[in-house]
Amino acid sequence: MGLQYAYSALLAVGLTALIAQLTVSQKKTVHVVFAIFCGSMVMVATRHLTSDNIGIYQYLIGLGTCATCNAYWLVSRALFRERQPIFLRHILVALAIAVLVMLDQGIEMVNALADSPFSQLNALSSSLGEVTNLLSSCILMLSFWEAARGFSSTAGAQRWQRIAFMISFATGVTLCTVIAKGFFNEEQLATVFPWFVAFSALQIILVTQGIIISQAYEERKANDEEKLAPLVPREIQDNEDERELIARLKKILFQDKLFLRANLKMVDIAHLLDVPEYKVSRTLRSHFSARNFNQFINSLRVKHAKALLEAPDSRHWTILVVGLESGFGSIGPFNRAFKSEFGLTPNEYRQSLHVEKEVAESA
């Protein structure tokens, strides 16, 4: 009877978290994928609570349990990757695992309806189970990796969010694999394993919801700071901490030339300096006259590119090589940024240098 209470709690918590995501006014990717995960966990709880009473229909509910570890992988990407966390390829991988789970449930339902189980279907179900377990294990490792990657460059709330995620995730996986299979025989496992699943799912949902709330709070705080920044007198802004931040920014940008790093984001600089993003943004605007982060970094990059185009040692480089060496990921953004800054594309600027050289030599 106690197990019923555990799965009832999972059902209530899963529904609450699902409704919480649906009621968010400005939904992000993390709200959508976490809602899918919570919905699937609700189906897991519902099946356990009703399987003794609804007979064959339990397999229809089982179809809804197809978005657990695969959906949570997408949740982990959305939590810890700022821009474009999920691409089509990630969705296709998650869908492939979901299809395997649904096929397995369908086979179980066919066997349950038949007078005697089909041996061929049992063999197919066993094969599908092995493939699904293998893919799920890989997905679980990737989910943990999302929180672990870049951990050393995080600080403050972001670091604690990752720690909470990793502890929660590791606890659930350890309970359902190492402890369950390493310390219990098959008869005991049939009793304790549902408890482990219910507890693991409960704490993962609660911790993930807490991280989402924490990230929303940090974002609101950063937005509020940015709105208030112009209202603060300059003499108050220019305190010792900010002067130190300015000096550190100058070092990594102008001495170390961090702007040459491809795909550089403001969060990378914030992590490197161990300060909130809003402080970096405010300092770039107030002391470096930057309209925004991307414009500022591109401005430094095109000036570096201009110097490369003019330098004798790099005049033979292709425009693409110059762009890549200046921190751009491809030729298109390089051309647009260069023309925006100097009124000419890099190739047009290089041709103008040749014309100037020919005029100078003819004179």
N, C-alpha and C positions, 0 to 999 in steps of 0.2 A: 504493500500500500504506500510505503514511503516513496518508492520510485515514481508513483503517480504524482505525488506532490512535486518532485524534482522536475518532471516534464511539464507539469502545470505551470511551474515558475518559469521554465524556459519558454513556454507558449506565451505567458503574460509579458515577459521581458522582450521577447522577439516582436510581438505585436506593438508594444509601446515604442520600441526603437524604430520599427517600420513606419508607424504613424508620425513619429518625430521627423523622419526624413521627408515624408510627404507634405508636412506642414511648413517646411522651410520655404520662405518666399523667394529667395534668390538661390536656386539649387545649383550645386556644382556637381562635377562628376562623382565625387566621393559620396554625395547623398544618394545618387541614383544607384550606384553599384552596392552600397551598403544596404539600401532598401531591398534590393534583390536578394542579397545574402540573408538578411533578417527574414524575408518571406520564405526562403527555403528552409531556414531553421524552424520557423513556425510549422512548416509541413512535416519536418522530422518529429517535432513534439506531438503534433496532431496524430501522426501515424502510430506512435507508441501508445498514445492515450486511447485510441479507438480501434486498434487492430483486432482485439478480441471480440468486438461487437459488430463490425461492418463487413467482415469476411473478405470477399474478393475485391471490394472497393478500396481496400487498403493499398492495393497496387496502383490505383489511380492517384491516390494521395502521394504514393511513392514517386510518381513522375515529377512531383514538385520539389523533391529533395535533390534535384540535379544541379543546384547552384550553391554548393557549400565551399569546399576548399578552392575550387576554380574561381568562384565569385570573390572569395576573400583575397585571392591573389590580386585581382583587379582593385579591391579596396586598398590593399597595401600600396599599390602603385599610386593610386589617387591621393593617399595620405601623405606620401613622402616625395612625390615628384611634382614640382610646381607647374610646369608648362607641358601641355599635351602628354599627360601621364599614360593615356591608353590609346593605342592605334588599332587599326582594323585587325592586324595580325594577332594582337592580344585577345581581342574579342573572339576571333575564329578558334584560337586554342581553347578558350573557356567553353565555347559552344561545342567543340569536339568532345570534350570530357562530359558535358551535359548530355549529349546525344548517346554516349556510351552508357551512362547511368540509366537513361530512359529506356534504351534497348534492353538492358538487363532486367528492369522492372517489367517490361512487356513480356519477356520470356517467362519470368516467374508467374505472371498472370495467366499466360497460356497454359503453363503446366498445372496451375491450380484449377483451371477449368476442365482440363482433360481428365479422363478416367484414370489414366496412368501417365506418369511423366515421360516425355520424349527424350530418349537418350542423346539424340543429336542436339536437341536444344540445351540439354544439361551441359554437354561438352562446349557448346558455343557460349553459354552463360559463364562457364568456368574460364574460358579464354578471355571473354570481355572483362571479367572481374580482374584477371591478372594485368591486362593492359591498363584498365582504369586505375588500379592500385599503383602501377608504375608511374603513370602520368600524374596522379595525385601526389605521389611522393616528391616528384620533381617540382610540382607547383608549390607544395608546402615549403620546400627549400628556397624557392624564389621569393615567396612571401616574406620569409624571415630575412632574406638578403636585402629586400627593399628597405627595411628599417636599419640594417647594419651598414649598408653602403653610405659613405660620407659621414659616418657617425663621429669620427674624430674632428670634423670641421664644424660640428654643431655646438650650440651652447644654450644655456638657459632653458626656457620652456621647450624648445625644439628637441634638446637632448633628452629631457625627461619624458617627453612623448615617445621617443624612440625606445627608451629603456622600458617604459611601461608596456609598449607593444611587444618587445622581444621577450620580456618576462612572461607576459600573458600567453603569448603564442607558444613559447617553449614549454610552459607548464601544461598546456592542453595537449601538445604533441607527445610530451614525455609520459603523461598519464595514460594516453590511449595506445601507446606503442611499447615503450621500454618497460614501464611498471606493469601494465596490463598483461603483456605476454611474457615478461621475465619473472614475475613473482606469483602468478596464479596458473593453476592447471585449467584444462578445458571446462570442467564442471564449475569451478569457481568463477572462471572468466565470464561465463554466461550470466552470472549474477551481478558481478561488479562492473562489467564493461558498460552497461547502460548508464550506471551512475557516473562513470568517468566521462562519458560522452555528454551527458546533461550538464555536469559541472563545468567541463571545458568550454562548451558552447555558451553557457551563461556568463562566465567571467570574460570570455573573448568579446561578446556583445557589449557588456558593460564597459570594459576598458576602451574598446573602439569608440563607443559613443562619447566617453569622457575625452578622448583625444580630439574628436571632431569638435566638441564644445570648446576645448582649450584652444584649438587652432582658430576657431571663430572669434574667441575673445581676444587673442593676440592680434588678429587682423583688425578688429574694431579699434583696439588700443592704438595700433600703428596709424590707422586712418584718422583717429582723433588727434594724435600728436601732429600729424601733417597739417591738419586744418588749423590747429592752434599755433603752429610754428611762426607764421607770418605776423601773428598778433603779439609775440613775445619781443620785447625790446632787444635790440642788437647787443647791447652791453651785457644783457643777461645771457644771451645765447653764447657769446664769446667767453665762456668760462674755460677753466683750465682743461677739463675733460675734452671739450670740443676742440681746443687748440691742439691737444694731443692727437685727436682723431684726424684733424686736418693734416698734421705732420705725417701720420702713418699712411693716410691715403696718398699723399704726395710721394711717399717712398715706394709703395707697391705699384703705383700707376706710372710715375715718371722715371724712377730709378730702376725698379725691377721690371717695368714694362709689362705689368699683368694684363694690360688691354690686348696684348698679342695672343692671349689664350683664346682659342676658338670656343664659341658657345658660352662665353663668360656671362654670368647673370649677377644681378645685384646681391642675391642670396649668397653667392660664392664669396663675394667681398665681405659681406656681413659675417659669414662664418669664419673667414680668415682673420678678421679683426676682432672677432668675439663681441660684436655689438648688434643690436637690433637693426633690421633693414631700414626702418623709418629714419634712424639717425644718419645712415649712409645717404639716403635719399635727400634728407634735409640739408646735409653738409654739401652735397654736390650742387644743389640749387642755390644755396646762399653764398658759398665761397668759390664755386667754380663756374657760376653762371650757366649751369646746365638746365636745359628745358626738361629733359628726362634722361634716364640712365643710358638707354640705347643710343640716343643722339650724341651724348657726351663721349661714350666709348668709340662710336664710329668716327667722331671727329678726330680723336687721337689716332685711330687706325689709318684714316686717309692721309693725315699729315705724315705719318710714318711711311705710307705707301708713296707719297709724293717725293719723300727723300730717297726712297729706293729707286724710283723712276729717274731721278736726277743723278744718282751716284754712278760713277764709271764702272764700278765692279758689278753692278746689277742691271746695267742697261740692256744686257742680252737676255734677261729673264723674260718669260712670257707674262702677259697681263694676269693670267690665272695664278702663276707662281707668286707674283708680287702681292696679289690679293690674299692668298693663303698665308704667305709670310707676314702679312699685316694683321692677321687674326680673323679674316672673313672666311666663311665656310664654303662659299661658291662665288662665281663670277657676277651673278645678277645683283645681289646686295652690294657688292663692292662697286660696281659701275654706278648704281643709284646713289650710294653714299658719297662717292667721289664727285659726281656731277653736282650733287646738292651743295657740296662745300666749295668747289672751285669753278663750277659752271661748264666743265668739260668732262668727258669720260676719261678714264686712265689712258686709253689708246690715243684719244685726241690730244691729250696733254703731252704724251710722249712724242707725237708727230710735231707738235708745236715746238718742242725742244730741238728736234732735228732742224726745223726751219730756222730757228734762232741761231743754231750753230752754223748752218750754211751761210746765213746772212753775215754773221761775224767773220767767217773765213773769207768770204768774197770781198769784204771791206778791207 
